[in-house]
């Protein structure tokens, strides 16, 4: 894959000659979004919309304005579009932008309605988009069974259309390790997957080396995680060296350092990452902040860890992964403030965690109950 810096320079040169070149504007807004330079990304999205004022480009501009300015600023773009062209209301890109803005506003019921509408579309790609939104919302709420069911449906649809099938058991292993507190069971699942026929049959490019390495590390098996990185390097050396893979490799190494309780190395690796979301169009600023906060927490730098977790919460929702990380952030912030005897802040974050997971799966409810119990104790002391 091309060096992103060289690609950006090339598209800047094209734009300098022809500011109406929408290939250049499109690539630059993606490049700047991937660098978290959201003001610059918005500039080129606006230019793209000026050159080609269609619903898709309006949706891209609205999404970036919601991040760079405010959700209301993005919503105004979409409202103006729909007033001028009512048919744009049914455009999937416009609906996706509305979904994102509703999530940023905390209007999750409205977001769920949009996702549901998309999931029932007669167009299969739009169905998959909506199902993915619903799956993410279910994971956010701790409804892991529903999330997995929706993901399985997406995988089956893609496989029926000639896409590559996901390796069986990987999602369940991730849920065991990341959410259910069943690290040993999750690691056993990973061992079986890596030794299984599906893994062997998949070409190296289709093997999720880095995700498996990350799960091994999060599951408390850093040696297996290092072995997985070594296999990736040996079995697909060209991809391992690719610029596009270096951030994710650094992230996996950061997870290994965390598992080995090497806070110094973890901080170094986590701070070097530039993870992407949104099909590679946005830097996942929150992902890095989540990892850095955990490294600072491991180092015993409580105030710095709190500050970094709070920065996560201040990051616009599209530039973080709330379905995966937000519950952990709220719970850990509650615990850290509790340790500092800052009862109002501990109450704030414990309450946010309990509200987020109040309808979580039954196997997550013991954790919710423990936090709720502590929350009630603190509220009693505060006279609430």
C-alpha positions, 0 to 999 in steps of 0.5 A: 500500500502507498505511503499515506504522506506521499499519497496526500502530497500527490493529491495536494498537487492535483488539487493545486492545479484543479480544485474541481478534481473530486478524486483529489478532494475525496482522498484529501478529506479521507487523509486528513480525517485519518490524521484527526485533522478534522477542520482540514477534512471538513474544508475538502468535504465542503469543496467536494460538495460545492463541486458535486452537490449530491446527497452523499457529499452532503452527508460526508460534509455533515458528518465531518462538521458534526465532529469538527464543530458540533452535532447541531452544525452537521444536522443543519446541513442535512436539514437544509438538504432534505428541505431542498430535496425531500427524496434525499431523506431516504438516501442511505448515506444521509441516514448514516450521517443522521445515525452518527449525529443522533449517537453524538447527541445521545439520542439512541432511540432515534438512532436505533429507529434509523438502523432498523429502517436501514436493516429492512431495506430491499437493498442488501448492502443497506440491510448489512449497514443497518444490521451492523449499526444494530449490532454495535448498539447491542454491544454498547448495551452489553447485549452480547448475544443479540450482537453476535446473532446480528453479526452472524447474519451479516457474515452469512449474507456476505458468504452467500454473496461470495464473500469470505466466511469469518472463522468460526468461534472468533467472535465468541472468544472475543466476547469471553475475553473482552466482556464476560471475564472468561479469559481462560475459556477465551484463550482455549477457544483461540487455541482451537481456532488457530489449530483448526481447519478453517485457519489452515485453509484460509490464506495468510491475507485472510488470517486475523493475526493481529486481532488474535494476538490482541485477544491473546494479550487481553486474555493474559497470554502474552507469550501466545500473542508474541507467537502470533505476531511472529507467525504473521511476520513469517507467513505474510512478510510483505503485509507485515512490513506494510505502512498500513499495518504498523499502527495495528502492530504497535497496538498489539505490542502495546497490549502485550506490554500491558499483559506483561505489566511493562507500563513503560513499553506499553505507553511507548507503543500505545502512544505511537498508534494511529488506529482508524475507524469509518472505513479508514476515513477517521483516526480513532483518537478515542482508541489511542486514548483508551489504550494510553489511559490503561497504560498510565493506570498500570504505571500507577499514574492515577491522575494522568490515567483519569485525565486520559480517560476523561479525554476519551469521553471528550472525543467525538463519538465517531472517533472512538469505539464506544461499543467496545470501550465506553463501559470499561471507561465509565467503570474504571473512572468510577473506581479511580475517583472512588479511590481518591474519595471524590464521591460526586465524580465516582457517582457520576461514572458509576451511574453512567456505567449502570445506565449503559448496561442496565439491560445487559445479558444475564451473565454481565448482570453480576458486574452491574449489580456490584457497581450498583451496590457501590453506587448506592453506598456512595449516594447514601453518604452524599445524602442522595 
